[in-house]
Amino acid sequence: MLTDAIQDYLKTIYTLQENRETVATSTVAARLGVTAPSVSAMLKRLARRQLVRYAPYRRVQLTRAGARIALEVVRHHRILELYLARVLGYRWDQVHAEADRLEHAISEELEERLFRALGRPTRDPHGHPIPSRAGALAGPAPTPLSELPLGVPALIAWVSDRDPAVLRALGTRGLVPETAVTVLAKQSFDGPLTVRRGKTSHVLAAEWARQIQVLPASAP
C-alpha cells in the first residue's frame, strides 16, 4: 500500500531533482520537517520496494516506478494549485500549502474533472509543468537564473514554490513566469545579482536567483 508518507517522500525527491538541488538525507529531512534518522529509515524502506536507489552518504535517485508515482502526486498537486489560484482567488504564495493538504484526498476522476474545467492546462501558477496522465512532461529543461550568463535575454519559466516569503517578494518585483529578464551583474563568492526586467533593475540574493528557472528568450 502506498501511504501518504511514501507519496510525500517520492514527491519531495522529485521536486528536489527538478530544482537541481542535492537529494541527500539532510535536504529531504529539511524539506519534510523530520529527522535525518527518520529519512534514512524511510529511504531504506523505499529502496526495498524498488522505488528509489539509495546508499548511505550518496545521493538518492528515483527508480522508474518511483518517478511514476511521484509524477502522479505532482500532477494532483499542480492542478489543485491552479484551481485554487484561478477559481478560488488564492495568491500564488498561498496555493502550495493548501494543495499539500488536498493532493492525497482527491480521486482520479475529480482530478480529471478539474483538469478539463481549467482548460487542460500545462503549467501551474508558479510556471511548473503539469505532468500528463502518462507522466510525460513537455518543454525544454530550464536553467537557474543564477547560472545565466551576463547580458543574455531569457524568460522566467518557473519559480520554486517552497518559500512563500520569497514568492511574495518576487511577485512584488514582477519576477513571475513568462517575464523577460537579463542578468546585468553578478557579485563573486555567491553574492547578489542585478537583474533587469523591462526598464527596472532589481538586486537579488543568489539564493533567490537559484529559485528562478529561466529559458532562452527564443524558446516557445
Residue pairs with C-beta under 8 A, 6 or more apart in sequence:
2 69
4 104
5 42
6 42
6 45
6 46
6 51
6 69
7 69
7 70
7 73
7 104
8 32
8 73
9 28
9 32
9 39
9 42
9 43
9 46
10 46
10 51
10 52
10 62
10 66
10 67
10 69
10 70
10 73
11 70
11 73
11 74
11 77
12 28
12 31
12 32
13 23
13 28
13 52
13 60
13 62
13 66
13 70
14 62
14 67
14 70
14 71
14 74
15 74
15 162
16 22
16 23
16 27
16 28
16 31
17 23
17 62
18 128
19 160
19 211
19 213
20 144
21 27
22 59
23 59
23 60
23 61
24 59
24 60
25 36
25 39
25 40
25 43
25 60
26 36
28 39
28 43
28 60
29 35
29 36
29 38
29 39
31 162
32 39
40 56
43 52
43 54
43 60
44 54
46 52
46 54
46 66
47 53
47 54
50 63
50 65
50 66
51 62
51 63
51 65
51 66
51 69
52 60
52 61
52 62
52 63
52 66
53 60
53 61
53 62
53 63
54 60
54 61
62 70
67 135
68 135
71 131
71 135
71 137
72 131
72 135
73 103
73 104
74 131
75 111
75 130
75 131
75 132
75 133
76 99
76 103
76 104
76 106
76 111
77 99
77 100
77 103
77 124
78 99
78 124
78 128
78 130
78 131
79 111
79 114
79 115
79 118
79 121
79 124
79 130
80 95
80 98
80 99
80 102
80 103
80 106
80 114
81 95
81 96
81 98
81 99
81 124
81 125
81 126
81 161
82 95
82 118
82 121
82 123
82 124
82 125
82 130
83 114
83 117
83 118
84 90
84 94
84 95
84 98
84 99
85 91
85 92
85 95
85 125
86 118
86 125
87 118
90 98
91 168
91 171
92 125
92 126
92 161
92 167
92 171
92 176
93 164
93 165
93 167
93 168
93 171
94 164
95 124
95 125
95 161
96 126
96 161
96 162
96 164
97 164
106 114
112 133
115 121
121 130
122 129
122 130
122 138
122 139
123 129
123 130
123 158
123 177
124 130
126 158
126 159
126 160
126 161
126 167
126 177
127 156
127 157
127 158
127 159
127 176
127 177
127 178
127 213
128 158
128 161
129 137
129 138
129 139
129 158
131 137
132 138
139 157
139 220
140 215
140 219
142 157
142 158
142 213
142 214
142 215
143 154
143 213
143 214
143 215
144 209
144 210
144 211
144 212
144 213
144 214
145 154
145 156
145 181
145 183
145 193
145 195
145 204
145 209
145 210
145 212
145 213
145 214
146 193
146 206
146 209
146 210
148 154
148 183
148 214
149 183
150 183
150 184
150 185
150 186
151 182
151 183
151 184
152 182
152 183
152 216
153 180
153 181
153 182
153 216
153 217
154 180
154 181
154 182
154 214
154 215
154 216
154 217
155 178
155 179
155 180
155 181
155 214
155 215
155 216
155 217
155 219
156 175
156 176
156 177
156 178
156 179
156 181
156 212
156 213
156 214
157 177
157 213
157 214
157 215
158 177
158 212
158 213
159 167
159 170
159 175
159 176
159 177
159 211
159 212
159 213
160 166
160 211
160 212
160 213
161 167
162 211
163 211
166 208
166 211
169 208
170 176
170 208
170 212
173 197
173 200
173 202
174 197
174 198
174 200
175 181
175 195
175 197
175 202
175 204
175 212
179 197
180 197
180 198
180 217
181 195
181 196
181 197
181 214
182 195
182 196
183 193
183 194
183 195
183 196
184 194
184 195
184 196
184 201
185 193
185 194
186 193
186 194
187 193
190 206
191 206
192 203
192 204
192 205
192 206
193 203
193 204
193 206
193 209
194 201
194 202
194 203
194 204
195 201
195 202
195 203
195 204
195 209
196 202
